[in-house]
Amino acid sequence: MGEEIGVGPWQGEWPAGDQWDPELLRDGDRRNVVDGYRYWRQEAIVADLDSRRHDFHVAVENWGHDFNIGSVIRTANAFNAKAFHVLGRRRWNRRGAMVTDRYQHEYHHGTVEELTEWAARAGAERGAIPLIGIDNLPGSRPLETYPLPRECVLVFGQEGPGLSDAMRAACEVVLHIEQFGSTRSINAGAAAAVAMHAWVRRHVFGQIAGRQGAGGQVPEGNALDGRRAHPVQSLGDP
Ligand SMILES: C[S@@+](CC[C@H](N)C(=O)[O-])C[C@H]1O[C@@H](n2cnc3c(N)ncnc32)[C@H](O)[C@@H]1O
């Protein structure tokens, strides 16, 4: 038998406070939560996360019931995104999310227009939040050197088609993650993790997206020129 996840019943006198869940204290807490939230009620965890959520949102296109969505949503929880948005089909494949969606705010938009209408007044003082497409598409720019705005919606496509044409048109810019091997793309869940972490590096750790190497080029010997999946805008050209 494998090792049991989490913690057993609370030992000793129960702590006082609204955040504690009597059932979890009594039976133990086997949920996928960090130790600091052990035995906390779900609503108390959400309220605590709400008090310090980051200013980026995550949106995923769900026209084909892509199983990668769950992985994107789980990562959005890990990086404490403001909310996640599902476009297209309302039902999405929750398996990969490992119930992390319960601690987040979920929006559904039936069409790209619905998302753009929402984004037009969802920012601070009811201003617009830009949609930033994440995909390696013709004309996309390198994420590594682009100044990601603090308030933004990072939008991901699905396996196969990637971002839809309508979504691409709605995005202020499309950013690609630089690749160096032979595959056309990386898994959407992996791409989402890289993009969210780029936001964290810039806006939590103050690391400015800089030009790499002389003139913003990929260091010599790594250049993919002529071997990319699609033509892209020059590196280091935000
Ligand atoms: C299989 S990929 C899409 C296909 C890709 N556009 C192509 O030309 O083959 C699915 C999703 O993963 C994400 N993705 C995968 N690789 C990426 C990369 N190198 N840069 C940015 N996003 C990527 C994007 O959100 C994309 O929509």
The ligand as an SDF file (V2000), in Angstrom:
LIG
                    3D

 27 29  0  0  0  0  0  0  0  0999 V2000
   -0.2410   22.0290  -29.6660 C   0  0  0  0  0  0  0  0  0  0  0  0
   -0.0810   23.7170  -29.2980 S   0  0  0  0  0  0  0  0  0  0  0  0
   -0.7390   24.5200  -30.7580 C   0  0  0  0  0  0  0  0  0  0  0  0
   -0.1070   24.2140  -32.0670 C   0  0  0  0  0  0  0  0  0  0  0  0
    0.9260   25.1680  -32.6070 C   0  0  0  0  0  0  0  0  0  0  0  0
    0.4450   26.5380  -32.8010 N   0  0  0  0  0  0  0  0  0  0  0  0
    1.5130   24.6500  -33.9370 C   0  0  0  0  0  0  0  0  0  0  0  0
    1.7450   25.4480  -34.8300 O   0  0  0  0  0  0  0  0  0  0  0  0
    1.7330   23.4600  -34.0770 O   0  0  0  0  0  0  0  0  0  0  0  0
   -1.4130   23.9860  -28.1290 C   0  0  0  0  0  0  0  0  0  0  0  0
   -1.2550   25.2000  -27.2370 C   0  0  0  0  0  0  0  0  0  0  0  0
   -0.1150   25.0620  -26.4190 O   0  0  0  0  0  0  0  0  0  0  0  0
    0.4990   26.3330  -26.2070 C   0  0  0  0  0  0  0  0  0  0  0  0
    1.8740   26.2710  -26.7360 N   0  0  0  0  0  0  0  0  0  0  0  0
    2.5140   25.1490  -27.1170 C   0  0  0  0  0  0  0  0  0  0  0  0
    3.7730   25.4350  -27.4930 N   0  0  0  0  0  0  0  0  0  0  0  0
    3.9460   26.7710  -27.3250 C   0  0  0  0  0  0  0  0  0  0  0  0
    5.0500   27.6750  -27.5230 C   0  0  0  0  0  0  0  0  0  0  0  0
    6.2390   27.2670  -27.9610 N   0  0  0  0  0  0  0  0  0  0  0  0
    4.8440   28.9680  -27.2610 N   0  0  0  0  0  0  0  0  0  0  0  0
    3.6490   29.4050  -26.7980 C   0  0  0  0  0  0  0  0  0  0  0  0
    2.5860   28.6130  -26.5890 N   0  0  0  0  0  0  0  0  0  0  0  0
    2.7320   27.2990  -26.8490 C   0  0  0  0  0  0  0  0  0  0  0  0
   -0.3610   27.3460  -26.9260 C   0  0  0  0  0  0  0  0  0  0  0  0
   -1.2750   27.9490  -26.0260 O   0  0  0  0  0  0  0  0  0  0  0  0
   -1.0870   26.5060  -27.9550 C   0  0  0  0  0  0  0  0  0  0  0  0
   -2.2920   27.0930  -28.3630 O   0  0  0  0  0  0  0  0  0  0  0  0
  1  2  1  0
  2  3  1  0
  2 10  1  0
  3  4  1  0
  4  5  1  0
  5  6  1  0
  5  7  1  0
  7  8  2  0
  7  9  1  0
 10 11  1  0
 11 12  1  0
 11 26  1  0
 12 13  1  0
 13 14  1  0
 13 24  1  0
 14 15  1  0
 14 23  1  0
 15 16  2  0
 16 17  1  0
 17 18  1  0
 17 23  2  0
 18 19  1  0
 18 20  2  0
 20 21  1  0
 21 22  2  0
 22 23  1  0
 24 25  1  0
 24 26  1  0
 26 27  1  0
M  CHG  2   2   1   9  -1
M  END
$$$$
